[in-house]
Each structure stands twice: as structure tokens, then as C-alpha cells.
Amino acid sequence: QVELVESGGGLVQVGGSLRLSCAASARIFNLGDMGWFRQAAGKQRELVAIIGAGGRTIYSEFAKGRFTISRDSAKSTVFLQMNSLKPEDTAVYYCWGLPEYWGQGIQVTVSS
């Protein structure tokens, strides 16, 4: 059973925007913290942002000021709004939920 389903990735030009969505099962969504990680080719998976059940957020340095994480409790969905995208943002983005649930990943490619 797939409990985290990402959508919204794709190809975008430098400076553009994308909004990723992660539809979660209510069971996982209600556990609390949810977030986004990413993994570029040849690199380790890294944190992008996390959001708690009460809306508390944590961002990696590269995401601050450009990315915004949010959650919609009515839809059990977590979003990642990404603005001012750079080529180095190119990666597979993964939705994460407590304690160790992962989505299948979605490709984001930023072309220069």
C-alpha cells in the first residue's frame, strides 16, 4: 500500500517555480512531523524542510527564503512551494513522514 504519493515535479527553467504535493494517508499524516528531502545524482539524500503538526517549520540553509513548506490537514497533504529555482536544485524529491515513511520520489529538473 502506497501511503505517500508525490506530484508536481517536472522540468523548469532557472528562476522558475514548482509546487510539489504529497498526499499522505491519514494514519501517517496524523503522526505529526512531515517533510521533504532530496537526492541529487551521486549525492546523499538531504533534508529540505520539515513541518510539525502545529505548523512549526525547519528549513535547510539552501531552502530558506526560496522554499515554503505547508500542510493541509483536511486533505492530509503536504506541499513544497519552490521559487527562484537554480540548477543545483535538480534532484529527486522525496516526501517523508514519521517515523520512516517515504514516498517514491519525484524528479525536479532545473535547466539553465
MOPAC internal coordinates of N, CA, C and O (Angstrom, degrees):
PM7 1SCF
backbone

  N    0.0000 0     0.00 0     0.00 0    0    0    0
  C    1.4556 1     0.00 0     0.00 0    1    0    0
  C    1.5176 1   109.40 1     0.00 0    2    1    0
  O    1.2310 1   120.65 1   -55.69 1    3    2    1
  N    1.3320 1   116.35 1   124.31 1    3    2    1
  C    1.4515 1   121.98 1   178.90 1    5    3    2
  C    1.5134 1   108.40 1   -85.10 1    6    5    3
  O    1.2310 1   120.99 1   -59.68 1    7    6    5
  N    1.3215 1   115.71 1   120.32 1    7    6    5
  C    1.4595 1   119.39 1  -174.62 1    9    7    6
  C    1.5155 1   114.00 1  -109.85 1   10    9    7
  O    1.2310 1   119.93 1   170.50 1   11   10    9
  N    1.3265 1   117.74 1    -9.50 1   11   10    9
  C    1.4628 1   122.00 1   175.20 1   13   11   10
  C    1.5213 1   106.83 1  -132.28 1   14   13   11
  O    1.2310 1   120.28 1   -61.26 1   15   14   13
  N    1.3088 1   117.08 1   118.74 1   15   14   13
  C    1.4548 1   121.50 1  -177.23 1   17   15   14
  C    1.5244 1   109.59 1  -124.71 1   18   17   15
  O    1.2310 1   121.59 1   -65.00 1   19   18   17
  N    1.3416 1   114.57 1   115.00 1   19   18   17
  C    1.4629 1   119.66 1  -179.93 1   21   19   18
  C    1.5197 1   110.88 1   -88.99 1   22   21   19
  O    1.2310 1   121.03 1   -26.28 1   23   22   21
  N    1.3167 1   115.63 1   153.72 1   23   22   21
  C    1.4622 1   122.22 1   174.00 1   25   23   22
  C    1.5298 1   108.34 1  -154.82 1   26   25   23
  O    1.2310 1   121.29 1   -15.57 1   27   26   25
  N    1.3261 1   115.13 1   164.43 1   27   26   25
  C    1.4572 1   120.05 1   174.28 1   29   27   26
  C    1.5058 1   115.78 1   102.43 1   30   29   27
  O    1.2310 1   119.95 1   178.62 1   31   30   29
  N    1.3181 1   117.70 1    -1.38 1   31   30   29
  C    1.4557 1   119.31 1   178.90 1   33   31   30
  C    1.5074 1   112.02 1   -76.46 1   34   33   31
  O    1.2310 1   121.14 1     3.13 1   35   34   33
  N    1.3186 1   115.43 1  -176.87 1   35   34   33
  C    1.4556 1   119.49 1   177.85 1   37   35   34
  C    1.5078 1   112.02 1   148.72 1   38   37   35
  O    1.2310 1   121.54 1    19.62 1   39   38   37
  N    1.3093 1   114.65 1  -160.38 1   39   38   37
  C    1.4626 1   122.95 1  -177.56 1   41   39   38
  C    1.5227 1   109.19 1  -103.38 1   42   41   39
  O    1.2310 1   121.13 1   -47.88 1   43   42   41
  N    1.3241 1   115.44 1   132.12 1   43   42   41
  C    1.4632 1   120.11 1   179.64 1   45   43   42
  C    1.5282 1   108.28 1  -143.23 1   46   45   43
  O    1.2310 1   120.62 1   -26.77 1   47   46   45
  N    1.2964 1   116.42 1   153.23 1   47   46   45
  C    1.4576 1   120.67 1   178.65 1   49   47   46
  C    1.5288 1   110.80 1   -83.02 1   50   49   47
  O    1.2310 1   121.86 1   -20.06 1   51   50   49
  N    1.3126 1   114.04 1   159.94 1   51   50   49
  C    1.4696 1   119.70 1   176.94 1   53   51   50
  C    1.5310 1   110.10 1   -53.08 1   54   53   51
  O    1.2310 1   121.41 1   -45.36 1   55   54   53
  N    1.3206 1   114.90 1   134.64 1   55   54   53
  C    1.4561 1   120.20 1  -179.54 1   57   55   54
  C    1.5087 1   114.46 1    88.62 1   58   57   55
  O    1.2310 1   120.71 1   171.77 1   59   58   57
  N    1.3199 1   116.25 1    -8.23 1   59   58   57
  C    1.4547 1   120.36 1  -178.62 1   61   59   58
  C    1.5189 1   112.71 1   -81.75 1   62   61   59
  O    1.2310 1   121.56 1     5.05 1   63   62   61
  N    1.3305 1   114.62 1  -174.95 1   63   62   61
  C    1.4585 1   121.15 1  -176.73 1   65   63   62
  C    1.5268 1   110.91 1  -131.64 1   66   65   63
  O    1.2310 1   121.33 1   -27.71 1   67   66   65
  N    1.3038 1   115.06 1   152.29 1   67   66   65
  C    1.4544 1   122.74 1   171.79 1   69   67   66
  C    1.5165 1   108.36 1  -142.41 1   70   69   67
  O    1.2310 1   121.36 1   -28.50 1   71   70   69
  N    1.3259 1   115.00 1   151.50 1   71   70   69
  C    1.4588 1   120.20 1   175.15 1   73   71   70
  C    1.5204 1   108.21 1  -123.12 1   74   73   71
  O    1.2310 1   121.13 1   -65.57 1   75   74   73
  N    1.3111 1   115.45 1   114.43 1   75   74   73
  C    1.4585 1   120.48 1   177.16 1   77   75   74
  C    1.5316 1   109.46 1   -90.39 1   78   77   75
  O    1.2310 1   121.53 1   -35.60 1   79   78   77
  N    1.3135 1   114.67 1   144.40 1   79   78   77
  C    1.4650 1   120.91 1   176.23 1   81   79   78
  C    1.5174 1   109.16 1  -123.98 1   82   81   79
  O    1.2310 1   120.80 1   -33.02 1   83   82   81
  N    1.3089 1   116.08 1   146.98 1   83   82   81
  C    1.4613 1   122.15 1   175.67 1   85   83   82
  C    1.5186 1   107.61 1  -132.25 1   86   85   83
  O    1.2310 1   121.25 1   -72.48 1   87   86   85
  N    1.3158 1   115.21 1   107.52 1   87   86   85
  C    1.4606 1   120.31 1   176.77 1   89   87   86
  C    1.5193 1   108.09 1   -86.70 1   90   89   87
  O    1.2310 1   120.98 1   -61.06 1   91   90   89
  N    1.3198 1   115.73 1   118.94 1   91   90   89
  C    1.4612 1   121.37 1  -176.06 1   93   91   90
  C    1.5209 1   111.08 1  -109.78 1   94   93   91
  O    1.2310 1   121.27 1   -24.54 1   95   94   93
  N    1.3094 1   115.17 1   155.46 1   95   94   93
  C    1.4573 1   118.23 1   170.48 1   97   95   94
  C    1.5287 1   107.28 1   -68.18 1   98   97   95
  O    1.2310 1   120.76 1   -29.13 1   99   98   97
  N    1.3117 1   116.15 1   150.87 1   99   98   97
  C    1.4618 1   119.64 1  -179.62 1  101   99   98
  C    1.5241 1   110.51 1   -60.05 1  102  101   99
  O    1.2310 1   121.02 1   145.87 1  103  102  101
  N    1.3243 1   115.66 1   -34.13 1  103  102  101
  C    1.4673 1   120.14 1  -178.58 1  105  103  102
  C    1.5256 1   111.02 1   -59.20 1  106  105  103
  O    1.2310 1   120.56 1   134.00 1  107  106  105
  N    1.3297 1   116.53 1   -46.00 1  107  106  105
  C    1.4604 1   119.91 1  -179.35 1  109  107  106
  C    1.5248 1   110.23 1   -75.01 1  110  109  107
  O    1.2310 1   120.27 1   136.29 1  111  110  109
  N    1.3150 1   117.08 1   -43.71 1  111  110  109
  C    1.4571 1   121.00 1  -177.09 1  113  111  110
  C    1.5289 1   110.96 1   -56.90 1  114  113  111
  O    1.2310 1   120.52 1   141.23 1  115  114  113
  N    1.3090 1   116.61 1   -38.77 1  115  114  113
  C    1.4701 1   120.71 1  -176.37 1  117  115  114
  C    1.5290 1   113.49 1   -79.07 1  118  117  115
  O    1.2310 1   120.23 1   175.60 1  119  118  117
  N    1.3225 1   117.17 1    -4.40 1  119  118  117
  C    1.4654 1   119.28 1   176.77 1  121  119  118
  C    1.5219 1   112.14 1   -72.74 1  122  121  119
  O    1.2310 1   120.68 1   159.46 1  123  122  121
  N    1.3348 1   116.31 1   -20.54 1  123  122  121
  C    1.4599 1   118.63 1   175.84 1  125  123  122
  C    1.5139 1   113.56 1   127.35 1  126  125  123
  O    1.2310 1   121.22 1    66.09 1  127  126  125
  N    1.3385 1   115.27 1  -113.91 1  127  126  125
  C    1.4623 1   120.32 1  -174.81 1  129  127  126
  C    1.5199 1   111.79 1   -58.82 1  130  129  127
  O    1.2310 1   121.63 1   -41.65 1  131  130  129
  N    1.3143 1   114.49 1   138.35 1  131  130  129
  C    1.4573 1   121.32 1   170.47 1  133  131  130
  C    1.5179 1   107.62 1  -138.00 1  134  133  131
  O    1.2310 1   121.15 1   -20.34 1  135  134  133
  N    1.3238 1   115.40 1   159.66 1  135  134  133
  C    1.4566 1   116.31 1  -176.97 1  137  135  134
  C    1.5060 1   113.88 1  -164.45 1  138  137  135
  O    1.2310 1   122.55 1     4.72 1  139  138  137
  N    1.3358 1   112.73 1  -175.28 1  139  138  137
  C    1.4642 1   122.07 1   177.56 1  141  139  138
  C    1.5250 1   109.19 1  -127.43 1  142  141  139
  O    1.2310 1   121.41 1   -42.15 1  143  142  141
  N    1.3093 1   114.91 1   137.85 1  143  142  141
  C    1.4487 1   123.44 1   172.34 1  145  143  142
  C    1.5221 1   106.75 1  -124.08 1  146  145  143
  O    1.2310 1   120.92 1   -13.06 1  147  146  145
  N    1.3263 1   115.85 1   166.94 1  147  146  145
  C    1.4514 1   119.54 1   175.17 1  149  147  146
  C    1.5198 1   110.30 1  -144.22 1  150  149  147
  O    1.2310 1   121.89 1   -23.47 1  151  150  149
  N    1.3212 1   114.00 1   156.53 1  151  150  149
  C    1.4648 1   120.01 1   178.32 1  153  151  150
  C    1.5177 1   108.82 1  -140.33 1  154  153  151
  O    1.2310 1   121.44 1   -64.92 1  155  154  153
  N    1.3091 1   114.85 1   115.08 1  155  154  153
  C    1.4605 1   120.38 1   175.53 1  157  155  154
  C    1.5204 1   109.06 1   -86.09 1  158  157  155
  O    1.2310 1   120.59 1   -20.47 1  159  158  157
  N    1.3088 1   116.47 1   159.53 1  159  158  157
  C    1.4588 1   121.92 1  -178.36 1  161  159  158
  C    1.5256 1   110.06 1   -57.63 1  162  161  159
  O    1.2310 1   120.79 1   -52.50 1  163  162  161
  N    1.3292 1   116.09 1   127.50 1  163  162  161
  C    1.4487 1   121.05 1   177.94 1  165  163  162
  C    1.5090 1   115.20 1    77.81 1  166  165  163
  O    1.2310 1   120.11 1  -174.36 1  167  166  165
  N    1.3119 1   117.40 1     5.64 1  167  166  165
  C    1.4615 1   120.80 1  -178.04 1  169  167  166
  C    1.5260 1   110.92 1  -122.65 1  170  169  167
  O    1.2310 1   121.11 1   -15.13 1  171  170  169
  N    1.3315 1   115.47 1   164.87 1  171  170  169
  C    1.4456 1   120.32 1   178.23 1  173  171  170
  C    1.5279 1   110.76 1   -78.14 1  174  173  171
  O    1.2310 1   121.40 1   -24.26 1  175  174  173
  N    1.3151 1   114.92 1   155.74 1  175  174  173
  C    1.4526 1   120.21 1   175.90 1  177  175  174
  C    1.5346 1   108.56 1   -66.39 1  178  177  175
  O    1.2310 1   120.73 1   -42.01 1  179  178  177
  N    1.3285 1   116.21 1   137.99 1  179  178  177
  C    1.4540 1   120.22 1  -178.54 1  181  179  178
  C    1.5209 1   111.57 1  -133.05 1  182  181  179
  O    1.2310 1   121.77 1   -26.71 1  183  182  181
  N    1.3256 1   114.21 1   153.29 1  183  182  181
  C    1.4558 1   120.28 1   178.83 1  185  183  182
  C    1.5268 1   110.75 1   -69.10 1  186  185  183
  O    1.2310 1   120.90 1   -41.14 1  187  186  185
  N    1.3163 1   115.89 1   138.86 1  187  186  185
  C    1.4625 1   121.67 1   171.45 1  189  187  186
  C    1.5360 1   108.56 1  -104.40 1  190  189  187
  O    1.2310 1   120.70 1   121.31 1  191  190  189
  N    1.3275 1   116.26 1   -58.69 1  191  190  189
  C    1.4614 1   120.73 1  -178.71 1  193  191  190
  C    1.5127 1   109.92 1  -162.36 1  194  193  191
  O    1.2310 1   121.44 1   -26.77 1  195  194  193
  N    1.3353 1   114.84 1   153.23 1  195  194  193
  C    1.4596 1   121.88 1   176.20 1  197  195  194
  C    1.5196 1   108.27 1  -131.71 1  198  197  195
  O    1.2310 1   121.00 1   -34.05 1  199  198  197
  N    1.3180 1   115.68 1   145.95 1  199  198  197
  C    1.4533 1   120.80 1   175.21 1  201  199  198
  C    1.5221 1   109.51 1  -131.30 1  202  201  199
  O    1.2310 1   120.69 1   -47.43 1  203  202  201
  N    1.3337 1   116.29 1   132.57 1  203  202  201
  C    1.4448 1   121.00 1   178.42 1  205  203  202
  C    1.5169 1   111.85 1   -86.07 1  206  205  203
  O    1.2310 1   121.69 1    -8.06 1  207  206  205
  N    1.3217 1   114.37 1   171.94 1  207  206  205
  C    1.4598 1   119.37 1  -178.65 1  209  207  206
  C    1.5267 1   111.53 1   -60.57 1  210  209  207
  O    1.2310 1   120.42 1   149.15 1  211  210  209
  N    1.3247 1   116.81 1   -30.85 1  211  210  209
  C    1.4620 1   120.89 1  -179.38 1  213  211  210
  C    1.5130 1   113.95 1   -90.18 1  214  213  211
  O    1.2310 1   120.78 1  -177.18 1  215  214  213
  N    1.3249 1   116.11 1     2.82 1  215  214  213
  C    1.4579 1   119.80 1   177.58 1  217  215  214
  C    1.5120 1   115.00 1    98.21 1  218  217  215
  O    1.2310 1   120.29 1   176.77 1  219  218  217
  N    1.3067 1   117.05 1    -3.23 1  219  218  217
  C    1.4790 1   119.35 1   176.40 1  221  219  218
  C    1.5235 1   108.59 1   -61.19 1  222  221  219
  O    1.2310 1   120.85 1   -42.50 1  223  222  221
  N    1.3330 1   115.99 1   137.50 1  223  222  221
  C    1.4645 1   119.97 1  -177.74 1  225  223  222
  C    1.5251 1   111.82 1  -125.23 1  226  225  223
  O    1.2310 1   121.81 1   -29.20 1  227  226  225
  N    1.3200 1   114.15 1   150.80 1  227  226  225
  C    1.4561 1   122.74 1   174.28 1  229  227  226
  C    1.5197 1   106.77 1  -132.58 1  230  229  227
  O    1.2310 1   120.54 1   -46.74 1  231  230  229
  N    1.3257 1   116.58 1   133.26 1  231  230  229
  C    1.4610 1   121.63 1   179.46 1  233  231  230
  C    1.5166 1   110.08 1  -125.28 1  234  233  231
  O    1.2310 1   121.21 1   -35.90 1  235  234  233
  N    1.3119 1   115.30 1   144.10 1  235  234  233
  C    1.4472 1   119.23 1   167.53 1  237  235  234
  C    1.5281 1   108.35 1   -70.06 1  238  237  235
  O    1.2310 1   121.35 1   -21.55 1  239  238  237
  N    1.3132 1   115.02 1   158.45 1  239  238  237
  C    1.4611 1   119.65 1  -174.89 1  241  239  238
  C    1.5209 1   112.16 1   -57.51 1  242  241  239
  O    1.2310 1   120.47 1   140.26 1  243  242  241
  N    1.3115 1   116.71 1   -39.74 1  243  242  241
  C    1.4687 1   119.40 1  -176.50 1  245  243  242
  C    1.5240 1   111.83 1   -69.07 1  246  245  243
  O    1.2310 1   120.38 1   160.47 1  247  246  245
  N    1.3343 1   116.88 1   -19.53 1  247  246  245
  C    1.4605 1   120.66 1  -176.09 1  249  247  246
  C    1.5374 1   112.45 1   -92.27 1  250  249  247
  O    1.2310 1   120.89 1   159.27 1  251  250  249
  N    1.2978 1   115.91 1   -20.73 1  251  250  249
  C    1.4700 1   119.73 1  -176.37 1  253  251  250
  C    1.5260 1   111.27 1   -60.71 1  254  253  251
  O    1.2310 1   121.15 1   -49.14 1  255  254  253
  N    1.3199 1   115.41 1   130.86 1  255  254  253
  C    1.4523 1   120.77 1   178.32 1  257  255  254
  C    1.5066 1   115.13 1    84.04 1  258  257  255
  O    1.2310 1   120.01 1   166.35 1  259  258  257
  N    1.3277 1   117.59 1   -13.65 1  259  258  257
  C    1.4721 1   120.49 1  -179.87 1  261  259  258
  C    1.5143 1   112.62 1  -117.97 1  262  261  259
  O    1.2310 1   120.54 1   145.09 1  263  262  261
  N    1.3322 1   116.57 1   -34.91 1  263  262  261
  C    1.4649 1   121.39 1  -176.51 1  265  263  262
  C    1.5203 1   109.60 1  -110.33 1  266  265  263
  O    1.2310 1   120.97 1   -32.60 1  267  266  265
  N    1.3250 1   115.76 1   147.40 1  267  266  265
  C    1.4546 1   121.33 1   176.41 1  269  267  266
  C    1.5229 1   109.62 1  -134.17 1  270  269  267
  O    1.2310 1   121.00 1   -55.56 1  271  270  269
  N    1.3214 1   115.68 1   124.44 1  271  270  269
  C    1.4605 1   120.35 1   177.20 1  273  271  270
  C    1.5289 1   108.42 1  -100.20 1  274  273  271
  O    1.2310 1   121.05 1   -38.13 1  275  274  273
  N    1.3057 1   115.60 1   141.87 1  275  274  273
  C    1.4663 1   120.50 1   179.19 1  277  275  274
  C    1.5223 1   109.01 1  -149.10 1  278  277  275
  O    1.2310 1   120.80 1   -12.21 1  279  278  277
  N    1.3250 1   116.07 1   167.79 1  279  278  277
  C    1.4669 1   119.31 1   179.95 1  281  279  278
  C    1.5245 1   109.00 1  -142.63 1  282  281  279
  O    1.2310 1   121.70 1   -33.45 1  283  282  281
  N    1.3190 1   114.36 1   146.55 1  283  282  281
  C    1.4538 1   122.56 1   178.40 1  285  283  282
  C    1.5244 1   107.36 1  -119.09 1  286  285  283
  O    1.2310 1   120.91 1   -74.65 1  287  286  285
  N    1.3157 1   115.86 1   105.35 1  287  286  285
  C    1.4626 1   120.00 1  -175.50 1  289  287  286
  C    1.5231 1   112.02 1   -66.14 1  290  289  287
  O    1.2310 1   120.18 1   146.72 1  291  290  289
  N    1.3128 1   117.25 1   -33.28 1  291  290  289
  C    1.4644 1   120.45 1  -178.66 1  293  291  290
  C    1.5263 1   111.20 1   -64.92 1  294  293  291
  O    1.2310 1   120.79 1   151.65 1  295  294  293
  N    1.3368 1   116.09 1   -28.35 1  295  294  293
  C    1.4598 1   120.66 1  -177.57 1  297  295  294
  C    1.5302 1   112.29 1  -108.90 1  298  297  295
  O    1.2310 1   120.15 1  -179.51 1  299  298  297
  N    1.3348 1   117.31 1     0.49 1  299  298  297
  C    1.4745 1   121.09 1  -176.67 1  301  299  298
  C    1.5307 1   110.43 1    50.36 1  302  301  299
  O    1.2310 1   121.15 1  -133.72 1  303  302  301
  N    1.3011 1   115.40 1    46.28 1  303  302  301
  C    1.4592 1   121.48 1  -174.27 1  305  303  302
  C    1.5271 1   110.11 1  -128.38 1  306  305  303
  O    1.2310 1   121.29 1   -39.71 1  307  306  305
  N    1.3139 1   115.13 1   140.29 1  307  306  305
  C    1.4607 1   122.90 1   175.34 1  309  307  306
  C    1.5236 1   107.97 1  -114.40 1  310  309  307
  O    1.2310 1   121.24 1   -40.79 1  311  310  309
  N    1.3138 1   115.24 1   139.21 1  311  310  309
  C    1.4578 1   120.90 1  -177.69 1  313  311  310
  C    1.5265 1   110.35 1  -118.79 1  314  313  311
  O    1.2310 1   121.40 1   -26.19 1  315  314  313
  N    1.3201 1   114.93 1   153.81 1  315  314  313
  C    1.4580 1   121.26 1   170.95 1  317  315  314
  C    1.5239 1   107.34 1  -133.69 1  318  317  315
  O    1.2310 1   120.92 1   -73.30 1  319  318  317
  N    1.3073 1   115.86 1   106.70 1  319  318  317
  C    1.4512 1   121.02 1   175.48 1  321  319  318
  C    1.5169 1   108.50 1   -88.57 1  322  321  319
  O    1.2310 1   120.75 1   -57.82 1  323  322  321
  N    1.3160 1   116.16 1   122.18 1  323  322  321
  C    1.4541 1   121.56 1  -176.99 1  325  323  322
  C    1.5198 1   109.18 1  -118.00 1  326  325  323
  O    1.2310 1   121.00 1   -60.57 1  327  326  325
  N    1.3139 1   115.70 1   119.43 1  327  326  325
  C    1.4593 1   122.08 1   179.42 1  329  327  326
  C    1.5201 1   110.63 1  -117.17 1  330  329  327
  O    1.2310 1   120.95 1   -14.73 1  331  330  329
  N    1.3120 1   115.79 1   165.27 1  331  330  329
  C    1.4668 1   121.72 1   177.82 1  333  331  330
  C    1.5254 1   111.34 1    49.42 1  334  333  331
  O    1.2310 1   121.07 1  -131.00 1  335  334  333
  N    1.3041 1   115.56 1    49.00 1  335  334  333
  C    1.4605 1   120.53 1  -174.58 1  337  335  334
  C    1.5219 1   111.90 1   -67.39 1  338  337  335
  O    1.2310 1   121.91 1   -34.80 1  339  338  337
  N    1.3234 1   113.95 1   145.20 1  339  338  337
  C    1.4632 1   122.40 1  -178.50 1  341  339  338
  C    1.5239 1   109.32 1  -119.83 1  342  341  339
  O    1.2310 1   119.80 1   -20.00 1  343  342  341
  N    1.3315 1   117.98 1   160.00 1  343  342  341
  C    1.4711 1   119.42 1   177.17 1  345  343  342
  C    1.5308 1   112.43 1   -56.24 1  346  345  343
  O    1.2310 1   119.99 1   146.16 1  347  346  345
  N    1.3044 1   117.61 1   -33.84 1  347  346  345
  C    1.4691 1   120.49 1  -179.53 1  349  347  346
  C    1.5199 1   113.32 1   -71.94 1  350  349  347
  O    1.2310 1   119.96 1   173.98 1  351  350  349
  N    1.3131 1   117.69 1    -6.02 1  351  350  349
  C    1.4628 1   120.95 1   172.86 1  353  351  350
  C    1.5271 1   112.08 1   -82.63 1  354  353  351
  O    1.2310 1   120.60 1   173.42 1  355  354  353
  N    1.3121 1   116.46 1    -6.58 1  355  354  353
  C    1.4531 1   120.74 1   177.99 1  357  355  354
  C    1.5160 1   110.56 1   -61.88 1  358  357  355
  O    1.2310 1   120.53 1   -56.49 1  359  358  357
  N    1.3188 1   116.59 1   123.51 1  359  358  357
  C    1.4614 1   121.79 1  -176.05 1  361  359  358
  C    1.5218 1   109.57 1  -177.18 1  362  361  359
  O    1.2310 1   121.54 1    -9.31 1  363  362  361
  N    1.3165 1   114.67 1   170.69 1  363  362  361
  C    1.4571 1   120.16 1   166.86 1  365  363  362
  C    1.5249 1   106.92 1   -89.60 1  366  365  363
  O    1.2310 1   120.78 1   -53.10 1  367  366  365
  N    1.3139 1   116.11 1   126.90 1  367  366  365
  C    1.4537 1   121.84 1  -178.25 1  369  367  366
  C    1.5290 1   109.26 1  -102.48 1  370  369  367
  O    1.2310 1   121.61 1   -47.56 1  371  370  369
  N    1.3302 1   114.53 1   132.44 1  371  370  369
  C    1.4578 1   120.96 1  -176.45 1  373  371  370
  C    1.5283 1   110.41 1  -118.15 1  374  373  371
  O    1.2310 1   121.46 1   -44.79 1  375  374  373
  N    1.3008 1   114.82 1   135.21 1  375  374  373
  C    1.4514 1   120.91 1   171.09 1  377  375  374
  C    1.5281 1   108.67 1   -82.90 1  378  377  375
  O    1.2310 1   120.38 1   -36.93 1  379  378  377
  N    1.3091 1   116.88 1   143.07 1  379  378  377
  C    1.4719 1   122.00 1  -177.77 1  381  379  378
  C    1.5134 1   109.74 1  -133.20 1  382  381  379
  O    1.2310 1   121.76 1   -36.27 1  383  382  381
  N    1.3515 1   114.24 1   143.73 1  383  382  381
  C    1.4552 1   120.26 1   174.13 1  385  383  382
  C    1.5101 1   110.06 1  -139.92 1  386  385  383
  O    1.2310 1   120.94 1   -25.56 1  387  386  385
  N    1.3121 1   115.82 1   154.44 1  387  386  385
  C    1.4564 1   120.68 1  -179.38 1  389  387  386
  C    1.5182 1   111.50 1   -62.55 1  390  389  387
  O    1.2310 1   119.51 1   -31.34 1  391  390  389
  N    1.3742 1   118.53 1   148.66 1  391  390  389
  C    1.4491 1   123.32 1   -12.15 1  393  391  390
  C    1.5277 1   113.56 1   -82.93 1  394  393  391
  O    1.2310 1   120.67 1   153.29 1  395  394  393
  N    1.3112 1   116.33 1   -26.71 1  395  394  393
  C    1.4645 1   119.58 1  -177.57 1  397  395  394
  C    1.5156 1   110.10 1  -157.06 1  398  397  395
  O    1.2310 1   121.20 1  -127.87 1  399  398  397
  N    1.3143 1   115.32 1    52.13 1  399  398  397
  C    1.4653 1   120.68 1   176.49 1  401  399  398
  C    1.5253 1   109.56 1   -99.27 1  402  401  399
  O    1.2310 1   120.94 1   -42.65 1  403  402  401
  N    1.3196 1   115.80 1   137.35 1  403  402  401
  C    1.4579 1   121.23 1  -177.91 1  405  403  402
  C    1.5185 1   110.91 1  -130.19 1  406  405  403
  O    1.2310 1   121.16 1   -35.31 1  407  406  405
  N    1.3239 1   115.38 1   144.69 1  407  406  405
  C    1.4450 1   120.16 1   169.41 1  409  407  406
  C    1.5093 1   109.96 1   -78.83 1  410  409  407
  O    1.2310 1   121.06 1    -1.85 1  411  410  409
  N    1.3265 1   115.58 1   178.15 1  411  410  409
  C    1.4643 1   120.28 1  -176.91 1  413  411  410
  C    1.5185 1   111.90 1   -79.16 1  414  413  411
  O    1.2310 1   120.19 1   166.49 1  415  414  413
  N    1.3072 1   117.25 1   -13.51 1  415  414  413
  C    1.4588 1   121.57 1   180.00 1  417  415  414
  C    1.5124 1   111.83 1    93.98 1  418  417  415
  O    1.2310 1   121.28 1   -30.98 1  419  418  417
  N    1.3282 1   115.15 1   149.02 1  419  418  417
  C    1.4612 1   120.53 1   179.47 1  421  419  418
  C    1.5228 1   108.41 1  -141.19 1  422  421  419
  O    1.2310 1   121.33 1   -43.29 1  423  422  421
  N    1.3249 1   115.06 1   136.71 1  423  422  421
  C    1.4537 1   121.01 1  -175.32 1  425  423  422
  C    1.5214 1   111.54 1   -80.00 1  426  425  423
  O    1.2310 1   121.33 1   -46.89 1  427  426  425
  N    1.3192 1   115.06 1   133.11 1  427  426  425
  C    1.4590 1   122.65 1   170.17 1  429  427  426
  C    1.5246 1   107.15 1  -121.94 1  430  429  427
  O    1.2310 1   120.75 1   -56.52 1  431  430  429
  N    1.3179 1   116.17 1   123.48 1  431  430  429
  C    1.4527 1   121.30 1  -179.86 1  433  431  430
  C    1.5219 1   108.93 1  -124.27 1  434  433  431
  O    1.2310 1   121.12 1   -54.77 1  435  434  433
  N    1.3234 1   115.46 1   125.23 1  435  434  433
  C    1.4530 1   121.48 1   179.65 1  437  435  434
  C    1.5240 1   107.70 1  -110.88 1  438  437  435
  O    1.2310 1   120.55 1   -63.81 1  439  438  437
  N    1.3059 1   116.55 1   116.19 1  439  438  437
  C    1.4662 1   120.91 1  -176.29 1  441  439  438
  C    1.5302 1   110.36 1   -98.25 1  442  441  439
  O    1.2310 1   122.08 1   -36.03 1  443  442  441
  N    1.3191 1   113.63 1   143.97 1  443  442  441
  C    1.4774 1   118.87 1   179.87 1  445  443  442
  C    1.5104 1   111.05 1   -99.72 1  446  445  443
  O    1.2310 1   120.10 1   180.00 1  447  446  445

